[in-house]
């Protein structure tokens, strides 16, 4: 009896509770202006306005106005399935699905039960992947994907004997595949970047050359470049930089977004910029050529696959006959990001600053993946002896 709440007090509590919930604060709008380029208005900025991620505003309204209805929504199997798919990036889900499908198909051909896993099924999988001559890191990754998937079918772990058999099979794969050199994507030096800036890919899409310069100088991934729209840009009033809003990326699956800044290579005197490889002024001239300006239009007018092919064409043409046979690496769109990292490192930028600019979580990825095996190795190594013997006073 002593714990019973007076009904009148309870009614008063709930009648005032809604006013305690704090709704979303009103965002201050940043003032913007425009600069005219050949009679066309191009968006400029004084400050970039933070934007609300997709769905966030609705969630805020739901939290603010849902106090009167305390009943939780019903959930069906489709809701749960859709929710769980969001735990990983779409590209990761696609890779997992492909790996598991091939594993199940292989086990079916050999009359071996696929799930839950066994030493027999994993050994079969590892030997088959090794015969396919994949990189060892890929083999280990695929095996781990299958192991994680198996947890959905059984909580039983492999016995110590079975686990040791699988470990030895992986060790054998490592020895068999470990002597294969991994081809990294080629990088360009400053002179080669200037050569590329004058080229047009085989497709004739001139915008793709500007896309390479933007991706290289902004350390952007190809998907980020391909997704850009005209409305994602804001130029400095003096034309000395462009602010680019990246709405979603590999390391930002929730879509919080990030604004990066690419400056004119002739700053702080952008009015006299004569550098053909300047991403900012090449971008301005590209927009100047547009017949119409629509914020929702694709900036480079090409799909991901089209940009990928165009950049491969540009890099291949630039490096044609200019690399030693032993240095020939992959001529892919990843060259944008790797080249940008190399040029910043050569310019003496700290690894921490490069990692922040490229939106990596730490410097280890930059050190181990982007700074290794840059093109031009023979020329660098020939200078090492001289540098060793330089006297420092």
C-alpha positions, 0 to 999 in steps of 0.5 A: 500500500505504501508504494501505490502512487496517487492517481491524481499525481500520476495523471499530472506527471504524464500531462507535463512529461511531454514538455520535458522532451527536448526537440531538435535544435534549430540549425543556424543557416550559413550565409552563401553567395555566388561568383559568376563564371562566364555569365553563370552563377557558381555556388560559393561559401562563407561557411558550410552548413552541416546537413542532417543524415538521412532519417536522422530528422525523422528519428528526432521528431519521433523521439520528441513527439512519441511520448503520448504513444508508448507502444513499440512498433510490431516487427516481422521477419522481413524487418529483422532481416533488413535490420541485420543486413545494415550491420555490414556495408552492401559491398561486404554483404555482396562479397560474403554472399558470393563466398558462401554460395561458392563454398556451399556449391563446392561442398555439394559437388563433393558430397560434404555437408557445408554447415555446420562446418567440419574439418573436412569441409574447410580443408576441401575449401582451402585446397580448392582456393589454393589451386585457384592461386588466390592470394593467401590473405584472400584464402584466410579471409574467405575461410573466416567468412565461412566460419562466422556464417557457421555460427548461425547453424550451430554453437558447437566448436571444432575439436582441437584435433579438427582445428589443428588439421585446418590450421595445418591446411592453411599453413600449407596454403601460406607456404604454397602461395606466399612467394607470390608478389602482390601487384600494387596499383601504380603511382604517378610523380608530379611530372606524370600528373601534369602529363595526365592532365592534358590527356583525354580517355579513349571514351572521349569523356573529358570530365574524367580527367578532372575527376582524376585530379579531384580524386587525387588531390582530395584523396578520394575513393572512386565511389565517392568521386562517382557519387558527387553532384553539383550541389555537393560543391561550394567554391571559395569567393576568391576561387582559391579552394573548393569545399566538397561534401562527401555524403557517404563513404566506405568508413562512414556507412551511417552517412554522417558525411564529411566536407573536404577542402581542395585548394588551388595549387597556386594559393595564396594567389589563385588569380594568377594560377596557370597550372593545368593540373590544378583541380580547383580551376579545372573544375571551375572551367568544366562547370563553365562549359555546362549548358545548364546547372542543376544541383542534382546533376551528376558532376562528372556525368559518368557511372562508377564503371565508366570512370573506372575504365576512363581512369585506367585509360588515362593512367595506362597512356601516361605510363606507357613505356615509362616503367621498368618491367619489374615495376609494372603494377595495376593501372586502376582507379586506385592510382588516384588515392595512392598517388595523392598519398605519395605526393603528400608524403614526398612533400613532407606532410606528417602521416597523421595529417595524411590519415586525417585528410584521407579519412583513415582511422589511423596511420597504419593503413597509410604506412603499410598499404599506401606508402609501400611499393610506390612506382620509381623504386629503382631511381630511389634506391640508386640514391640511397648510397649517396644519402648514406654518406652525406655528412650532416653538420 
